[in-house]
Amino acid sequence: MAMIAMMMPILPGKKDTWLAMMAQMTGDNKAEADAIRTGAGLHERSFLQETPAGDFVILTFEGDDPAAGFAKMMADLPPEFAEGAMD
């Protein structure tokens, strides 16, 4: 099994938006989010890293082909999952 990891900044003032999106994906929409990950062949973990230089999200994806799985997962995300991330 292979793994990829990435770290992305959370733009200033957007941490609450990110937290709300994560709550949505682990709350009311958990089954749908899990199905998207499973369909992409991925096991995902996400971590919030708060630093003096700003907030970051650290993501890890494990699977047979995590790069292809990540691309499939992003293509399969419904608009309501991505809307909050783009506001």
C-alpha positions as CSV (number, residue, x, y, z in Angstrom):
1,M,0.0,0.0,0.0
2,A,1.3,3.5,-0.9
3,M,0.8,6.8,0.8
4,I,0.9,10.4,-0.2
5,A,0.9,13.4,2.2
6,M,0.3,17.0,1.5
7,M,0.2,20.2,3.6
8,M,-1.9,23.2,2.5
9,P,-2.3,26.6,4.1
10,I,-5.7,27.6,5.3
11,L,-6.1,31.2,4.2
12,P,-6.4,33.8,6.9
13,G,-9.9,34.0,8.2
14,K,-11.0,30.7,6.6
15,K,-10.3,28.3,9.5
16,D,-14.0,28.4,10.6
17,T,-15.1,27.6,7.0
18,W,-12.7,24.6,7.0
19,L,-13.9,23.4,10.4
20,A,-17.5,23.7,9.2
21,M,-16.7,21.7,6.0
22,M,-15.0,19.0,8.1
23,A,-18.0,18.9,10.5
24,Q,-20.2,18.4,7.5
25,M,-18.0,15.6,6.1
26,T,-17.8,13.8,9.5
27,G,-21.4,14.5,10.5
28,D,-24.5,14.6,8.4
29,N,-22.6,13.7,5.2
30,K,-20.3,11.1,6.7
31,A,-21.7,8.1,4.8
32,E,-21.5,10.0,1.5
33,A,-17.9,11.2,2.2
34,D,-16.9,7.7,3.2
35,A,-18.4,6.2,0.1
36,I,-16.4,8.7,-2.1
37,R,-13.2,7.7,-0.4
38,T,-13.9,4.0,-0.6
39,G,-14.9,4.3,-4.3
40,A,-11.5,6.0,-4.9
41,G,-9.7,3.2,-3.0
42,L,-8.4,5.6,-0.3
43,H,-8.0,5.8,3.4
44,E,-7.7,9.5,4.3
45,R,-6.6,11.3,7.4
46,S,-6.6,15.1,8.0
47,F,-5.1,17.1,10.7
48,L,-5.3,20.8,11.6
49,Q,-1.9,22.2,12.4
50,E,-2.0,25.6,14.0
51,T,1.4,27.5,13.9
52,P,2.6,31.0,14.5
53,A,2.9,31.3,10.7
54,G,-0.8,30.4,10.2
55,D,-3.0,27.4,10.1
56,F,-2.4,24.4,7.8
57,V,-4.2,21.2,6.9
58,I,-2.2,18.1,6.6
59,L,-3.7,15.3,4.5
60,T,-2.6,11.7,4.1
61,F,-4.0,9.3,1.6
62,E,-3.3,5.6,1.6
63,G,-4.2,3.1,-1.1
64,D,-2.9,1.1,-4.0
65,D,-2.6,4.2,-6.2
66,P,-3.2,7.3,-3.9
67,A,-2.4,9.9,-6.6
68,A,-5.1,8.4,-9.0
69,G,-7.4,7.9,-6.0
70,F,-7.1,11.5,-5.0
71,A,-7.9,12.6,-8.5
72,K,-11.0,10.4,-8.5
73,M,-12.1,11.5,-5.1
74,M,-11.8,15.2,-6.1
75,A,-13.8,14.5,-9.3
76,D,-16.5,12.7,-7.4
77,L,-17.0,15.4,-4.7
78,P,-20.5,16.9,-4.8
79,P,-20.6,20.7,-5.1
80,E,-21.8,21.2,-1.6
81,F,-18.6,19.6,-0.2
82,A,-16.4,21.9,-2.3
83,E,-18.5,25.1,-2.0
84,G,-17.3,26.0,1.5
85,A,-13.7,25.4,0.6
86,M,-13.9,27.9,-2.2
87,D,-15.7,30.7,-0.5
